[in-house]
Amino acid sequence: MANLTLAIDDALLRRARIRALEQGTSVNAVVRDLLAAYADDRAIAGRRRVVALARAAASGSAGPGRAWTREGIYEDRGRAG
């Protein structure tokens, strides 16, 4: 496993350590999880799809008379992958 050195503002690191302690984890674990999600192309594509669906729903572009349902969103998600 590689080591990574980051330059982070002292106050930011202090707040991150406090929050991590409150959640029963460490800043190291949080950063590792964030980097894993950042590097995972499928996760990025999934988030983009959710944002696109939310924008379509908010703009009414789902089509006339189409109601957004949980099942419909999952069907759309299955076609996108």
N, C-alpha and C positions, 0 to 999 in steps of 0.2 A: 504494500500500500504506500502511495506517495504522500509526502507532506507538502502543504501549501502555505505560503506566508502571505498575509493580506495586510494592507495599511488601512486601518479603520479608525474613525474618530473615537476618542476615549469615551465620550458621553454616549455615543451610539452603542459601543461595545458593552458599557455598563448596563444600559437599558436592555440590550439583547440577553445578557447573562441573567438579569433579574427575571425577564419573561421566560427564559428557558427553564430556570429553577422552578418557577411557578407551574410550569407544564411538565415538570419531572423529566427534563431532558437536558441536553447541553447545547451550547452554541455550535460546537463541532458537528453534532448530529443534525442540527437544523440546516447548517450550510451544506453538509453532505447530501441531505435529502433534496434541498433546493437545486443543487448542481445536478443531481440525478434526474430530476424532473425537467430541468432546463435542457439537458442533453438528449432527452428522450423525444425523438421526432414525432412519435405517435401521440404523446401527451400534448405536444404543441399543436398538432393538427386537430386533436379533439377539442382543445380549448378554442381554437379558431372557429370550429364548426358550431360550438355552443354560442359563441359571440354572434356569428352570422345568423343563427336561428333566432336569437334574442332580438337582434336588429330587425329581422324580417317580421317578427311578431309585433314589435313596437311600431313599425311603420305600416302595418296592415297588409304587407305584401304577401301574406300567406295565401291570398286569393279570396275572392268574394265568397262569403259564407263558410269559409274554412275555419274551424275552431282548432286551436292548438291543444293537443292532448299529450299526455306523457307517452302513450303508446305510439302516437304519430311521430313524435320526436325520435323515439328509439327506432322506429322503422326507417326514418330518414338517415339516422346515424348508421344503421346497418348497410344501407346502400352506399354511403360515403366511404366506408372502410373497405 
